Amino acid sequence: MASKERLAKDFANMEKFSDGGEGITRLAFTRPDRQAAAYIAGRMKELGLTLREDAFGNIIGRREGLFPGEAPVMFGSHVDSVPSGGNFDGTAGVLAAIEAIEMMNEEGFKNECPIELALFMCEESSRFGAATLGSRAMCGLLTAEDTKKLKDRQGVSLYDALKSLDLDPDGLESSVYKGNPKAFFEMHIEQGKVLEAEGKPIGIVTGIAAPTRMKITFEGMADHSGATPMGMRRDALCAASEAVLELERLASAETGVPAVGTVGVISVKPGAINVIPGTAEITVDIRSISKEVKASVTESFTAFIKASSEKRGVKTNIELISDEKPVMLPQETVKYLEKICAETGAPHITMPSGAGHDAMHWAERTRTGMIFIPCRGGISHNKDEYADIDHIALGADILCRAVKGASAKDFRW
């Protein structure tokens, strides 16, 4: 059984790595993020894992198997956070994976296939505007040119951030995982309210929604707020505001497979109370587990922006940041995890994930499974994010059983 005491100690230590203020602020490749990664690497070493760090900074700890040439079973998650976030998003999955190795060591378990615990860098989009970048790099979906285009609010490119830490953005091809893992598993807090509403401690994920993300700039005319009649204005913020409300309408109108649309950032220039906004910029996040539904909402939204802006005399520039593919997880892994839950008596449901995760990229390369545990009130990306230690320990137990079972040389789905 998972040790709640060990888990609680690890969570308490991870809570120290933050930029201060409310909640946890551990943006990718900042000092707190590197400190947290160093702590996790230290825990891996304590457990006897052999470590390697790739060109992007991903850390992989290997528990060698009796048959070293066999494809490894991989599991893991991330520890970077959003600004003023919580101490459980991603971190729960990493610490549960560490606890799984602790349990294997305690019982003297001999894995036949190798087992690899992965700590993925830059899963959150909060700093550079694109998510799951560490797993993308490992799956060959990130280039040096991409890292030059992605910049934070201070204008620092991901490329320069990596270089400043003696990582190697020019050598990202060396980060690409050789071959395919035998399987990939990830435990995560749900980041929603379904499990809590259903009264279930475990969710087995059937599919993962993926985002289309855009940065849209509206260029109007900055004029005097008192001297410019309403009918003669080219107000960039009004055009942007219409777009925000239209996105809400389009996403809400989907009555089959659901979609969600979010504008998370709005910036206005020149930003004076007596000046009509000449420039407005918004960031857009559109998600669904259906590729077709996501594409439909995106197309309708961009068509509206072009028509509305033309009517208002406002120019627009739509920059596509990312367009990720939703994935359905294999029925074999869903049934495998359900079987483990049944054997252990863990109440569970199957459910989709509305949030993106590192697992979505591995699902293109190997059989992939995800385990959800509840978070209180469904709150995540917030200082009040919380997961019960009993649920974390249960998730760690199921994760451990899944990895151990799949590591058998003759394991068949």
C-alpha positions in Angstrom: 0.0 0.0 0.0 1.1 3.6 -0.7 2.5 5.4 2.3 0.4 8.5 3.0 3.2 9.8 5.3 5.8 9.7 2.5 3.4 11.3 0.1 2.5 14.1 2.5 6.2 14.8 3.1 6.9 15.0 -0.6 4.0 17.4 -1.1 5.2 19.6 1.8 8.6 19.8 0.2 7.3 20.6 -3.2 5.2 23.4 -1.8 8.5 25.2 -1.0 9.3 25.7 -4.6 7.3 28.8 -5.6 7.9 32.4 -6.6 5.9 33.5 -3.6 2.5 35.1 -3.2 -0.7 33.1 -3.0 -0.7 29.5 -4.1 2.1 28.0 -6.2 3.8 29.9 -8.9 6.3 27.6 -10.6 6.5 28.7 -14.3 8.5 26.6 -16.7 12.3 27.0 -16.6 12.2 29.6 -13.8 14.2 29.1 -10.6 11.4 27.4 -8.6 10.8 25.1 -11.5 14.4 24.1 -11.7 14.5 23.6 -7.9 11.4 21.4 -8.1 13.0 19.3 -10.9 16.2 19.0 -8.9 14.2 17.7 -5.9 12.4 15.1 -8.0 15.7 14.0 -9.6 17.1 13.6 -6.1 14.2 11.5 -5.1 14.7 9.3 -8.2 18.4 8.8 -7.2 17.4 7.9 -3.7 15.2 5.1 -5.2 18.1 3.7 -7.2 16.9 4.9 -10.6 19.5 5.7 -13.3 18.9 9.3 -14.5 19.3 11.0 -17.8 18.4 14.6 -18.8 17.6 15.3 -22.5 18.2 18.5 -24.5 14.9 20.0 -23.4 15.5 19.3 -19.7 13.1 16.4 -19.4 14.4 14.0 -16.7 14.0 10.2 -17.1 14.7 7.8 -14.2 15.2 4.2 -15.3 14.6 1.1 -13.2 16.4 -1.5 -15.2 14.6 -4.7 -16.0 15.6 -8.4 -16.1 15.4 -8.0 -19.9 17.1 -4.7 -20.6 16.5 -4.9 -24.3 12.7 -4.9 -24.0 10.7 -1.8 -24.5 10.2 0.1 -21.2 6.9 0.9 -19.4 6.9 4.6 -18.9 4.9 6.7 -16.5 5.1 10.3 -15.1 3.8 13.8 -15.4 4.9 17.4 -14.8 5.6 19.8 -11.9 5.5 23.3 -13.5 2.4 25.4 -12.6 0.3 28.3 -13.7 0.6 31.6 -11.8 -0.9 31.3 -8.3 -1.9 27.7 -9.0 -2.0 24.7 -6.7 0.4 22.0 -5.4 -1.4 19.1 -7.1 -1.8 19.7 -10.8 0.9 17.5 -12.4 2.7 17.2 -9.1 0.3 14.5 -7.8 1.1 12.3 -10.8 4.9 12.7 -10.3 4.8 12.0 -6.6 2.4 9.1 -7.1 4.9 7.6 -9.6 7.7 8.1 -7.1 5.6 6.4 -4.4 5.0 3.5 -6.9 8.7 3.0 -7.2 9.0 3.1 -3.4 6.4 0.3 -3.1 8.2 -1.8 -5.7 11.5 -1.4 -3.8 9.9 -2.3 -0.5 8.4 -5.5 -1.8 11.6 -6.4 -3.7 9.7 -6.4 -7.0 11.8 -7.5 -10.0 10.4 -6.0 -13.2 11.1 -7.9 -16.4 10.8 -5.0 -18.8 12.5 -1.7 -17.8 10.4 0.9 -16.1 11.0 4.6 -16.7 9.7 7.5 -14.6 9.5 10.7 -16.7 9.4 14.3 -15.4 8.2 16.4 -18.4 9.2 20.0 -18.6 6.9 22.9 -19.6 3.5 21.1 -19.6 1.6 24.3 -18.8 1.2 27.0 -21.4 1.3 29.9 -18.9 4.8 31.1 -19.7 5.3 30.5 -23.5 1.7 30.1 -24.7 2.0 26.5 -25.7 1.4 23.4 -23.6 3.0 19.9 -23.2 6.2 21.0 -24.7 8.5 18.5 -22.9 6.5 15.5 -24.1 6.3 17.1 -27.6 10.0 17.3 -27.7 10.3 13.7 -26.7 7.8 12.7 -29.4 9.6 14.6 -32.1 6.9 17.3 -32.3 9.0 20.4 -31.4 11.8 22.0 -33.4 14.4 24.6 -32.6 12.5 27.1 -34.8 9.4 26.5 -32.7 11.4 27.5 -29.6 12.5 30.7 -31.2 8.9 31.7 -32.0 7.5 31.0 -28.5 8.0 33.9 -26.2 6.9 34.9 -22.7 5.4 38.3 -21.7 8.9 39.7 -21.1 9.8 38.8 -24.7 12.2 36.0 -23.6 12.0 33.2 -26.2 11.9 29.6 -25.2 15.1 29.1 -27.2 16.9 31.7 -25.0 15.4 30.4 -21.8 16.8 26.9 -22.6 20.2 28.3 -23.6 20.4 30.2 -20.3 20.0 26.9 -18.4 22.7 25.2 -20.5 20.1 23.1 -22.3 20.3 22.5 -26.0 17.4 23.8 -28.2 19.5 23.3 -31.3 19.9 19.6 -30.4 16.3 18.8 -29.8 16.4 15.9 -32.2 18.5 14.1 -29.5 15.5 14.4 -27.2 13.3 12.3 -29.4 12.5 9.0 -27.6 14.2 6.1 -29.4 11.6 3.5 -30.3 8.3 3.3 -28.5 7.6 2.6 -24.9 5.7 -0.6 -24.2 3.0 1.5 -22.5 2.6 4.9 -20.9 0.5 5.7 -17.8 -0.2 9.1 -16.1 -2.1 9.9 -12.9 -3.6 13.3 -12.6 -6.1 15.3 -10.6 -9.3 15.6 -12.6 -9.4 19.4 -12.7 -13.2 19.2 -12.9 -16.2 18.3 -10.8 -17.4 15.0 -12.2 -15.7 12.6 -9.8 -16.7 14.5 -6.8 -20.3 14.8 -8.0 -20.4 11.0 -8.7 -18.8 10.2 -5.4 -16.1 8.1 -7.1 -12.4 8.3 -6.1 -11.1 7.1 -9.4 -11.7 8.0 -13.1 -10.4 6.0 -16.0 -9.9 8.4 -18.9 -11.3 7.4 -22.3 -10.2 10.4 -24.4 -8.3 13.7 -24.1 -9.5 17.0 -25.5 -7.0 19.1 -27.2 -6.8 22.9 -27.8 -6.7 25.1 -30.8 -4.9 28.3 -29.6 -4.7 31.6 -31.3 -3.5 35.1 -30.7 -5.8 37.6 -32.4 -4.8 41.3 -32.8 -7.4 44.0 -33.7 -6.0 47.2 -35.2 -8.4 50.2 -35.1 -7.7 53.9 -34.5 -6.7 55.5 -31.2 -8.7 58.7 -31.0 -9.9 61.2 -28.4 -12.7 59.7 -26.3 -14.6 62.9 -26.0 -14.1 64.4 -29.5 -14.8 61.4 -31.6 -18.5 60.6 -32.3 -19.6 57.0 -31.8 -20.4 56.5 -35.4 -16.9 57.6 -36.5 -14.9 55.3 -34.2 -12.7 52.3 -35.1 -12.6 50.9 -31.6 -10.4 47.8 -31.5 -11.6 46.7 -28.1 -15.3 46.8 -29.2 -14.3 44.5 -32.1 -12.5 42.2 -29.7 -15.4 42.2 -27.2 -17.8 41.1 -29.9 -15.4 38.2 -30.7 -15.3 37.1 -27.0 -19.1 36.9 -26.8 -19.4 35.2 -30.1 -16.9 32.5 -29.0 -19.0 31.9 -25.9 -22.1 31.6 -28.1 -20.5 29.2 -30.6 -19.1 26.9 -27.9 -22.4 26.9 -26.0 -24.3 26.0 -29.1 -22.7 22.6 -29.5 -25.3 20.1 -28.3 -23.6 16.8 -29.3 -20.0 16.4 -28.3 -19.3 19.5 -26.2 -16.8 22.2 -26.9 -15.4 25.0 -24.7 -14.0 28.3 -25.7 -12.0 30.7 -23.5 -10.4 34.1 -23.9 -7.9 34.1 -21.1 -5.9 37.3 -21.8 -6.9 40.7 -23.2 -4.5 43.6 -23.7 -5.4 47.0 -24.9 -3.3 49.9 -26.2 -2.7 52.7 -25.5 -4.6 51.9 -22.3 -5.7 55.4 -21.2 -9.1 56.3 -19.8 -9.6 59.1 -22.3 -8.4 57.3 -25.5 -10.3 55.0 -27.7 -8.4 51.7 -27.9 -6.4 51.6 -31.1 -5.1 48.0 -30.6 -6.6 45.1 -28.7 -5.1 41.6 -28.5 -6.8 38.5 -27.2 -5.7 34.9 -26.6 -8.2 32.2 -27.6 -8.4 28.5 -26.4 -10.9 26.2 -28.1 -11.2 22.6 -27.0 -13.2 19.4 -27.6 -12.5 15.7 -27.6 -13.9 15.8 -31.2 -11.6 17.0 -33.9 -14.6 17.8 -36.1 -16.4 19.8 -33.5 -13.3 21.8 -32.5 -12.6 22.6 -36.2 -16.2 23.7 -36.7 -16.2 26.1 -33.8 -12.8 27.5 -34.9 -13.9 28.0 -38.5 -17.1 29.7 -37.5 -15.3 31.9 -35.0 -12.6 33.1 -37.4 -15.2 33.8 -40.1 -17.2 35.9 -37.6 -14.1 37.9 -36.7 -13.3 38.7 -40.3 -16.8 39.8 -41.1 -17.3 41.8 -37.9 -14.0 43.5 -38.1 -14.5 44.5 -41.7 -17.9 46.0 -40.8 -16.2 48.0 -38.0 -13.2 49.1 -40.2 -10.8 47.3 -38.0 -7.9 45.2 -39.3 -7.2 41.8 -37.8 -4.3 39.4 -37.6 -5.1 35.8 -36.5 -2.0 33.9 -35.4 -2.3 30.2 -34.9 -0.3 29.2 -31.8 -1.2 25.5 -31.8 -3.8 23.1 -33.2 -3.5 19.9 -31.3 -5.3 16.7 -32.1 -7.7 15.2 -29.6 -7.1 11.6 -28.8 -9.1 8.6 -27.8 -7.3 6.3 -25.5 -7.2 2.6 -26.4 -10.0 0.4 -25.1 -7.3 -2.1 -24.0 -5.8 0.3 -21.5 -9.2 1.5 -20.3 -10.3 -2.1 -19.7 -7.0 -3.0 -18.1 -7.2 -0.1 -15.6 -10.9 -0.9 -14.9 -9.9 -4.5 -14.2 -7.3 -3.3 -11.6 -9.9 -1.1 -10.0 -12.3 -4.1 -9.8 -9.6 -6.3 -8.3 -8.8 -3.7 -5.6 -12.4 -2.7 -4.9 -11.8 0.9 -6.0 -15.1 2.6 -7.1 -14.5 4.2 -10.5 -16.1 5.5 -13.6 -14.9 6.0 -17.2 -14.8 9.6 -18.4 -13.2 12.0 -20.9 -10.6 14.6 -20.0 -11.5 18.2 -20.9 -7.9 19.2 -20.1 -4.8 18.4 -22.2 -2.1 16.2 -20.7 1.4 14.9 -21.6 -0.3 11.5 -22.2 -2.0 12.8 -25.3 1.3 12.7 -27.3 2.3 9.3 -26.1 -1.1 8.0 -27.2 0.1 8.4 -30.7 3.1 6.1 -30.0 2.0 3.4 -27.6 -0.9 2.1 -25.5 -1.7 4.9 -23.1 -3.8 5.0 -19.9 -4.8 7.8 -17.6 -6.0 7.7 -14.0 -7.9 10.6 -12.5 -8.5 11.4 -8.8 -10.9 14.0 -7.6 -9.9 17.6 -6.7 -12.1 19.4 -4.1 -14.8 21.4 -5.7 -13.4 20.6 -9.1 -11.0 23.6 -8.5 -7.7 23.6 -10.4 -5.3 26.3 -11.7 -6.1 28.1 -8.5 -4.6 28.5 -5.1 -7.5 26.6 -3.5 -6.7 23.5 -5.6 -6.7 20.5 -3.2 -6.6 16.7 -3.5 -7.2 14.4 -0.5 -4.2 12.3 0.5 -6.4 9.1 0.6 -7.3 9.6 -3.0 -3.7 10.3 -4.0 -2.6 7.1 -2.2 -5.3 5.1 -3.9 -4.3 6.5 -7.3 -0.7 5.6 -6.6 -1.7 2.0 -5.7 -3.5 1.6 -9.0 -0.7 3.3 -10.9 1.8 0.9 -9.3 -0.2 -2.2 -10.1 -0.7 -1.0 -13.7 3.0 -0.4 -14.3 4.1 -3.6 -12.6 1.6 -5.7 -14.6 2.5 -4.2 -17.9 6.2 -4.7 -17.2 5.9 -8.4 -17.4 7.7 -9.7 -20.6 4.8 -11.8 -21.6 2.1 -9.3 -20.7 -0.8 -9.2 -23.2 -3.5 -6.6 -23.3 
